[in-house]
Amino acid sequence: MAEEGGAAIMQLHLQSRPGGSCSDWSMRFFYGWWVVLATAAITLIASEAPIYCFSALVDPLEEEFGWSRAAIGAGPSIAALMAGLAMPVAGYLVDRVGARPLLVAGVMLIGGGFVAISRVEALWHFYISVSVVAVGLSLAGPPVCAVAIAHWFEKKRGLALGIMFAGAGASGVMVLVLALLISLFGWRTGQMIVGIGQLATCIPLALTVRHRPEEMGLLPDGRLFAPGEVPASPPPEAVGGEGRGSGMGQEEGLTISQAVGTRSFWLLAAGLVLSYVGAFAVIVHVIPYLDESAGFTEEGAAMIAMCIPFGSLVGGLVFGWLADYLSKRWLLAMSWILQGLGILIFAAVHSPWQAAVFLVLFGPALGGAFTLLPALLPEYFGLRAFGIIQGLLMAAATLGGFVGPIFAGGVYDMMDTYRPAFLLVALITCGGAAMILMMGRPLAWARGAVAVPPA
C-alpha cells in the first residue's frame, strides 16, 4: 500500500507540469514534506522520547530497588555508549539501503525496549533493556531521518531539518505522558503502555518514508522537470555496486577516508563531545536536582523537564530557518554558548524566574544545535558519505553523553548536591563553541581528494 501511495503522489506531481490536469493543491504538494512530517512524528513518539523519559524513572527505580543515583545514571550512560557504537553502523547502512528499513527496525527495538524496562527485576536487566532502546535510537533517530531529508531538500534543507527536529522538541510531551501514566498505573504499566503505543503508531509511519526524491521520479525541493526531461531512477532494490541500495547514484563530496583526514572533522567531533557532557548531565538529572536541591515540587520539576524539549522545538525551527541564510558554523557556536550559559544559570537556580531563564537559554540552544549539525555537514563534506560521516561524529558525541550523567550522579553521591557538577559542565559546553569556531570555512570538497588538507 505504501508503494502504491508513493506512485500515486509521483503521478500527481508529474501531472502538475504545464499541460497537466491536476488540481491546484496537487500541483503544490511535494512528497518531501510528508517525509519531513513522518520522520518528525517518529522522532516525537519514539526516537527522542527515551532521552527525556529516563529522568521520570529515577525516583521510582530508587524507591523500589534502592539503587544509587550513580547506578541509575549509568543506565542512560550505557545507552549513550551503545548508541555511539551503533551510530556508525547505522550511518553506513543508511547510505546503502536507505532510511525506511532502518526506521522500521529501530522503532521495533525502541518499543520492545520500553516493554522490557517495564519488566526489570535487577540492575543488569535495566542496563540490557536500555541498551536495546539505545540501538533502536541509532537506527530510528534524527541522524538517520536527517540523511533522507538532506536528499529531499537543498535550498530549504535548514527549514526541513528544523521541522523534523521540532518532533524532538515536542517529545517533551512524552515526559508528561509517562509521568501521568506512572501516577495512575505505576511505573511498570506506564512504561509498557508507552512502548506498545510507539510500536502501533510509528511502524506504519516508517513504512511511508522514501530515501530520495529520485526513487519517486521527483527532484529535490519540489522542482519541476524541464520540458521533455524524463524522470528516471531505478528502484532501490535494483541498484547494486558500491552498496547504492537507496536508489543513489554517485554523490558529490568526500569519501569517509577523506573526511576523517580533515582538521574540520576532528574539531567538530571534539566540540560535540564537550557539548554532550553538559546536555546529557542536565537532561538525565533535571527532575531529581530541581526536586531535592532547588526546592521545587516533583510536579514542578517534571513540568520544567517537559519544557526543555519544547524549547528545543522553537530553537530547532528558528535556527533551522536561519541556517538557510546565515553561517551555519557561527550559528552552531552560538547555540553551544547559549547552552553553556543556560547550564550556568541552572547550577544556581533557586526560584521559578531563574528556572525560566534557564529554559529560555538551554532549550532553544539544544534544539538549534541538533538541527544545525546535519545542515552543516553537507557544506564541509558533501553527501557522498553523509550517513557514515554523521554516524561517526555522533558516536564521538555519545562519549560526552556517557560521561555527563555518571559524573553528575557521582558528584551528588559524594557531596549531596549537583551544583558543582553543573558549574563545571557549563564551562565544558562553552569549550565546544571554541572548537567549532576553529574549523574555518567549508572545504571545497567538490574539487575532490586533491583539495582535502591533512588534519
C-alpha positions as CSV (number, residue, x, y, z in Angstrom):
1,M,0.0,0.0,0.0
2,A,2.8,2.4,0.8
3,E,4.4,1.8,-2.6
4,E,1.1,2.4,-4.4
5,G,0.6,5.6,-2.4
6,G,4.0,6.8,-3.3
7,A,3.4,6.1,-7.0
8,A,0.1,8.0,-6.9
9,I,1.8,11.0,-5.4
10,M,4.5,10.8,-8.1
11,Q,1.9,10.7,-10.8
12,L,0.1,13.8,-9.3
13,H,3.4,15.6,-9.3
14,L,4.2,14.8,-12.8
15,Q,0.8,15.8,-14.0
16,S,1.3,19.2,-12.3
17,R,3.7,20.2,-15.1
18,P,2.5,22.6,-17.7
19,G,-0.4,21.0,-19.6
20,G,-1.2,18.6,-16.7
21,S,-4.7,18.2,-15.4
22,C,-4.2,18.1,-11.7
23,S,-5.9,20.4,-9.2
24,D,-4.0,23.4,-7.7
25,W,-3.4,21.5,-4.4
26,S,-1.8,18.6,-6.1
27,M,0.4,20.9,-8.1
28,R,1.8,22.5,-4.9
29,F,2.2,19.2,-3.0
30,F,5.7,17.8,-2.6
31,Y,6.2,14.4,-1.1
32,G,9.4,15.5,0.6
33,W,7.2,17.5,3.1
34,W,5.4,14.2,4.0
35,V,8.8,12.6,4.7
36,V,9.6,15.5,7.0
37,L,6.3,15.2,8.8
38,A,6.5,11.4,9.1
39,T,10.1,11.5,10.5
40,A,9.1,14.3,12.8
41,A,6.3,12.2,14.2
42,I,8.6,9.2,14.7
43,T,11.1,11.4,16.4
44,L,8.4,12.8,18.7
45,I,6.8,9.5,19.7
46,A,9.7,7.1,19.7
47,S,13.3,8.1,18.8
48,E,13.7,11.1,21.2
49,A,11.2,10.2,23.9
50,P,13.5,7.8,25.8
51,I,16.2,10.5,26.3
52,Y,13.7,12.7,28.3
53,C,11.7,9.9,29.8
54,F,14.7,8.4,31.7
55,S,14.5,11.3,34.1
56,A,11.0,10.3,35.2
57,L,12.2,6.9,36.2
58,V,15.0,7.9,38.6
59,D,12.8,8.3,41.7
60,P,10.6,5.2,41.0
61,L,13.7,3.0,40.4
62,E,15.5,4.3,43.5
63,E,12.3,3.8,45.7
64,E,11.6,0.3,44.5
65,F,15.1,-1.1,44.3
66,G,17.3,1.2,46.4
67,W,19.8,1.7,43.6
68,S,22.1,4.7,43.9
69,R,21.8,7.8,41.7
70,A,25.1,6.9,40.1
71,A,23.9,3.4,39.3
72,I,20.7,4.6,37.8
73,G,22.5,7.4,35.9
74,A,24.8,4.7,34.5
75,G,21.8,3.3,32.6
76,P,21.5,6.3,30.2
77,S,25.3,6.5,30.1
78,I,25.4,2.8,28.9
79,A,22.7,3.6,26.5
80,A,24.7,6.6,25.1
81,L,27.7,4.3,24.7
82,M,25.7,1.6,22.9
83,A,24.2,4.3,20.7
84,G,27.6,5.6,19.9
85,L,28.8,2.2,18.8
86,A,25.7,1.6,16.7
87,M,25.6,5.0,15.0
88,P,28.5,4.5,12.6
89,V,26.8,1.2,11.6
90,A,23.5,3.0,11.1
91,G,25.3,5.7,9.1
92,Y,26.9,3.1,6.9
93,L,23.6,1.3,6.3
94,V,21.5,4.3,5.6
95,D,23.9,5.3,2.8
96,R,23.3,1.9,1.2
97,V,19.8,0.6,2.0
98,G,18.0,3.9,2.7
99,A,16.2,5.2,5.7
100,R,13.0,3.2,5.7
101,P,14.2,-0.3,6.8
102,L,16.3,1.3,9.5
103,L,13.4,3.3,10.8
104,V,11.2,0.2,11.0
105,A,13.9,-1.9,12.8
106,G,14.7,1.0,15.1
107,V,11.1,1.6,16.2
108,M,10.7,-2.1,16.9
109,L,13.7,-2.1,19.2
110,I,12.6,1.1,21.0
111,G,9.1,-0.1,21.6
112,G,10.3,-3.5,22.6
113,G,12.9,-2.0,24.9
114,F,10.3,0.1,26.7
115,V,8.2,-3.0,27.3
116,A,11.4,-4.8,28.6
117,I,12.1,-2.0,31.0
118,S,8.7,-2.4,32.5
119,R,9.6,-6.0,33.5
120,V,13.1,-5.4,35.0
121,E,13.9,-7.1,38.4
122,A,17.6,-6.4,38.6
123,L,20.1,-3.7,37.7
124,W,21.6,-5.7,34.9
125,H,18.1,-6.2,33.4
126,F,17.7,-2.4,33.4
127,Y,21.1,-2.0,31.6
128,I,20.3,-4.6,28.9
129,S,16.9,-3.0,28.3
130,V,18.2,0.5,27.9
131,S,20.9,-0.9,25.6
132,V,18.2,-2.3,23.3
133,V,16.5,1.1,23.3
134,A,19.8,2.8,22.5
135,V,20.4,0.6,19.4
136,G,16.9,1.5,18.3
137,L,17.6,5.2,18.8
138,S,20.6,4.8,16.5
139,L,18.5,3.2,13.7
140,A,15.4,5.4,14.0
141,G,16.8,8.6,15.4
142,P,17.1,12.0,13.9
143,P,20.6,11.3,12.3
144,V,19.0,8.7,10.0
145,C,16.0,10.8,9.4
146,A,18.3,13.8,8.6
147,V,20.1,11.8,5.8
148,A,16.8,11.3,4.0
149,I,15.8,14.9,4.4
150,A,19.2,16.1,3.2
151,H,18.5,14.3,-0.1
152,W,14.9,15.6,-0.4
153,F,15.9,19.2,0.1
154,E,18.7,21.6,-0.9
155,K,17.6,25.2,-0.8
156,K,15.1,24.5,2.0
157,R,17.2,22.0,3.9
158,G,17.6,24.0,7.1
159,L,13.9,24.6,7.4
160,A,13.1,21.0,6.6
161,L,15.5,19.8,9.2
162,G,14.2,22.3,11.7
163,I,10.7,20.9,11.3
164,M,11.9,17.3,11.7
165,F,13.8,18.2,14.8
166,A,10.7,20.0,16.1
167,G,9.5,16.5,16.7
168,A,12.4,16.0,19.1
169,G,11.3,19.2,20.9
170,A,7.6,18.1,21.0
171,S,8.7,14.8,22.5
172,G,8.8,16.6,25.8
173,V,5.1,15.8,26.0
174,M,6.2,12.2,26.4
175,V,7.7,13.1,29.8
176,L,4.3,14.4,30.9
177,V,2.5,11.3,29.4
178,L,4.8,8.9,31.2
179,A,4.7,10.8,34.4
180,L,0.9,10.8,34.2
181,L,0.8,7.1,33.4
182,I,3.2,6.4,36.3
183,S,1.0,8.3,38.7
184,L,-2.2,6.5,37.5
185,F,-0.9,2.9,37.0
186,G,2.6,2.7,38.4
187,W,5.9,2.9,36.5
188,R,5.8,-0.6,35.1
189,T,2.4,-0.3,33.4
190,G,3.2,3.2,32.3
191,Q,6.4,2.0,30.5
192,M,4.5,-0.8,28.8
193,I,1.7,1.4,27.6
194,V,4.2,3.8,26.1
195,G,6.2,1.0,24.4
196,I,3.1,-0.5,22.8
197,G,1.9,2.9,21.6
198,Q,5.3,3.5,19.9
199,L,5.0,0.3,18.0
200,A,1.4,0.8,16.9
201,T,1.9,4.4,15.6
202,C,5.5,4.6,14.3
203,I,5.9,1.4,12.3
204,P,3.2,2.5,9.8
205,L,4.8,5.9,9.5
206,A,8.2,4.5,8.9
207,L,6.9,2.4,6.0
208,T,5.9,5.6,4.1
209,V,9.4,7.2,4.2
210,R,11.4,7.3,1.0
211,H,15.1,8.0,1.0
212,R,15.4,10.2,-2.1
213,P,13.0,12.0,-4.4
214,E,14.5,10.3,-7.5
215,E,13.0,7.0,-6.2
216,M,9.6,8.5,-7.0
217,G,10.6,10.4,-10.2
218,L,10.9,13.7,-8.3
219,L,13.5,16.4,-7.8
220,P,14.8,18.0,-4.5
221,D,12.8,21.0,-3.2
222,G,9.8,20.1,-5.4
223,R,11.5,21.4,-8.5
224,L,9.7,20.5,-11.8
225,F,11.4,18.6,-14.6
226,A,12.3,20.6,-17.6
227,P,10.1,20.1,-20.7
228,G,11.0,16.9,-22.3
229,E,13.0,15.7,-19.4
230,V,12.3,12.1,-18.4
231,P,12.4,11.3,-14.7
232,A,14.4,8.1,-14.4
233,S,15.8,6.4,-11.3
234,P,16.0,2.7,-10.6
235,P,14.2,1.4,-7.6
236,P,16.4,0.8,-4.5
237,E,16.4,-3.0,-4.9
238,A,17.6,-2.8,-8.5
239,V,20.7,-0.7,-7.7
240,G,23.8,-2.6,-7.0
241,G,27.5,-1.9,-6.8
242,E,29.1,0.2,-4.1
243,G,26.1,-0.6,-2.0
244,R,23.8,2.0,-3.5
245,G,20.8,0.3,-2.0
246,S,18.8,3.5,-1.6
247,G,18.5,4.3,-5.2
248,M,21.5,6.6,-5.1
249,G,23.8,7.4,-7.9
250,Q,27.3,8.7,-7.3
251,E,27.1,11.7,-4.9
252,E,29.5,14.6,-4.9
253,G,31.6,15.0,-1.8
254,L,34.3,13.4,0.3
255,T,34.7,9.7,0.9
256,I,34.8,8.7,4.6
257,S,38.6,8.3,4.5
258,Q,39.0,11.8,3.0
259,A,36.6,13.3,5.6
260,V,38.4,11.8,8.6
261,G,41.7,13.2,7.2
262,T,40.4,16.8,7.6
263,R,41.0,19.1,10.5
264,S,37.4,20.1,10.4
265,F,36.1,16.6,11.2
266,W,38.2,16.3,14.4
267,L,37.4,19.8,15.6
268,L,33.7,19.1,15.1
269,A,34.0,15.8,16.9
270,A,35.7,17.4,19.9
271,G,33.0,20.1,20.0
272,L,30.3,17.5,20.0
273,V,31.9,15.6,22.9
274,L,32.2,18.7,25.0
275,S,28.6,19.9,24.3
276,Y,27.1,16.5,25.0
277,V,28.7,16.2,28.5
278,G,26.6,19.2,29.7
279,A,23.4,18.4,27.7
280,F,23.0,14.8,29.0
281,A,24.0,15.6,32.6
282,V,21.2,18.1,32.7
283,I,18.6,16.1,30.8
284,V,19.1,12.9,32.9
285,H,19.2,14.6,36.3
286,V,16.9,17.6,35.9
287,I,13.9,16.3,37.8
288,P,15.8,14.9,40.9
289,Y,18.0,18.1,41.0
290,L,15.1,20.5,41.0
291,D,13.1,18.4,43.4
292,E,15.8,17.9,46.0
293,S,18.5,20.6,45.5
294,A,16.4,23.6,44.2
295,G,13.3,23.3,46.3
296,F,10.8,22.5,43.5
297,T,7.9,20.1,43.9
298,E,8.2,16.9,41.9
299,E,5.3,18.0,39.7
300,G,7.0,21.4,39.1
301,A,10.3,19.7,38.3
302,A,8.6,17.4,35.8
303,M,6.9,20.4,34.2
304,I,10.3,22.1,33.7
305,A,11.8,18.9,32.3
306,M,8.9,18.8,29.8
307,C,9.6,22.5,28.8
308,I,13.2,21.7,27.8
309,P,12.3,19.7,24.7
310,F,9.5,22.2,23.9
311,G,12.1,25.0,24.0
312,S,14.3,22.9,21.7
313,L,11.3,22.7,19.3
314,V,11.3,26.5,19.0
315,G,15.1,26.6,18.7
316,G,15.2,24.0,16.0
317,L,12.7,25.9,13.9
318,V,14.4,29.3,14.4
319,F,18.0,28.1,13.9
320,G,16.9,25.8,11.0
321,W,15.3,28.8,9.3
322,L,18.4,31.0,9.9
323,A,20.7,28.2,8.6
324,D,19.3,28.8,5.1
325,Y,20.6,32.4,5.2
326,L,23.4,32.7,7.7
327,S,26.7,30.9,8.5
328,K,25.8,27.5,10.0
329,R,29.2,27.3,11.8
330,W,28.6,30.6,13.6
331,L,25.1,29.6,14.4
332,L,26.2,26.3,15.9
333,A,28.9,28.1,18.0
334,M,26.2,30.5,19.3
335,S,23.9,27.6,20.2
336,W,26.6,25.9,22.3
337,I,27.5,29.2,24.1
338,L,23.8,29.8,24.9
339,Q,23.5,26.2,26.1
340,G,26.5,26.7,28.4
341,L,25.1,29.9,29.8
342,G,21.8,28.1,30.4
343,I,23.6,25.4,32.4
344,L,25.4,28.0,34.4
345,I,22.1,29.5,35.4
346,F,20.8,26.0,36.1
347,A,23.6,25.4,38.6
348,A,22.4,28.3,40.7
349,V,18.6,28.0,40.3
350,H,16.6,28.6,43.5
351,S,13.4,30.2,42.2
352,P,11.0,30.0,39.3
353,W,12.3,33.0,37.5
354,Q,15.8,31.5,37.4
355,A,14.3,28.3,36.0
356,A,12.6,30.4,33.4
357,V,15.9,32.0,32.3
358,F,17.5,28.6,32.2
359,L,14.7,27.3,29.9
360,V,14.9,30.3,27.6
361,L,18.6,29.7,27.1
362,F,19.1,26.0,27.3
363,G,16.1,24.5,25.4
364,P,16.3,26.6,22.2
365,A,20.0,26.3,22.1
366,L,19.8,22.5,22.4
367,G,17.3,22.2,19.6
368,G,19.3,24.6,17.5
369,A,22.5,22.5,17.8
370,F,20.7,19.3,17.0
371,T,19.3,20.9,13.8
372,L,22.4,22.7,12.7
373,L,24.8,19.7,12.7
374,P,23.1,17.8,9.7
375,A,22.7,21.1,7.9
376,L,26.4,21.9,8.4
377,L,27.8,18.6,7.3
378,P,27.0,18.8,3.5
379,E,28.8,22.1,3.3
380,Y,32.0,20.6,4.7
381,F,31.9,17.0,3.4
382,G,29.1,16.8,0.7
383,L,26.5,14.0,0.5
384,R,28.6,11.2,-0.8
385,A,29.2,9.6,2.6
386,F,26.9,11.8,4.6
387,G,25.4,9.0,6.7
388,I,28.6,7.4,7.8
389,I,30.3,10.7,8.5
390,Q,27.4,11.8,10.6
391,G,27.3,8.4,12.3
392,L,31.0,8.7,13.3
393,L,30.6,12.2,14.6
394,M,27.5,11.2,16.7
395,A,29.4,8.2,18.0
396,A,32.1,10.6,19.3
397,A,29.4,12.9,20.7
398,T,28.0,10.0,22.8
399,L,31.3,9.8,24.7
400,G,30.2,13.1,26.2
401,G,26.7,11.7,26.7
402,F,28.2,8.7,28.5
403,V,30.4,10.8,30.9
404,G,27.9,13.5,31.8
405,P,25.2,11.6,33.7
406,I,27.7,9.4,35.5
407,F,29.7,12.5,36.5
408,A,26.7,14.4,37.8
409,G,25.3,11.4,39.7
410,G,28.7,10.7,41.2
411,V,29.1,14.3,42.4
412,Y,25.7,14.1,44.0
413,D,26.5,10.8,45.8
414,M,29.7,12.3,47.2
415,M,28.6,15.9,48.0
416,D,24.8,15.5,48.3
417,T,24.4,18.3,45.7
418,Y,24.5,18.5,41.9
419,R,25.6,22.2,41.8
420,P,29.4,21.8,41.4
421,A,28.9,19.3,38.6
422,F,26.7,21.6,36.7
423,L,29.1,24.6,37.1
424,L,31.9,22.5,35.6
425,V,29.9,21.1,32.7
426,A,28.7,24.6,31.8
427,L,32.3,25.6,31.2
428,I,32.9,22.4,29.3
429,T,29.9,23.1,27.0
430,C,31.2,26.6,26.1
431,G,34.5,24.9,25.1
432,G,32.6,23.1,22.4
433,A,31.9,26.5,20.8
434,A,35.6,27.3,20.7
435,M,36.2,24.0,18.8
436,I,33.6,24.9,16.1
437,L,35.0,28.4,15.6
438,M,38.4,26.9,14.9
439,M,37.0,24.9,11.9
440,G,37.3,27.7,9.4
441,R,35.3,28.0,6.3
442,P,33.8,24.9,4.5
443,L,36.2,22.9,2.3
444,A,35.9,23.0,-1.5
445,W,35.0,19.3,-1.4
446,A,33.7,19.3,-4.9
447,R,37.3,19.5,-6.2
448,G,38.0,16.1,-4.8
449,A,40.7,14.5,-2.8
450,V,43.4,16.9,-4.1
451,A,41.7,19.7,-2.3
452,V,41.5,17.9,1.1
453,P,44.1,19.2,3.5
454,P,45.6,16.9,6.1
455,A,44.3,17.1,9.7
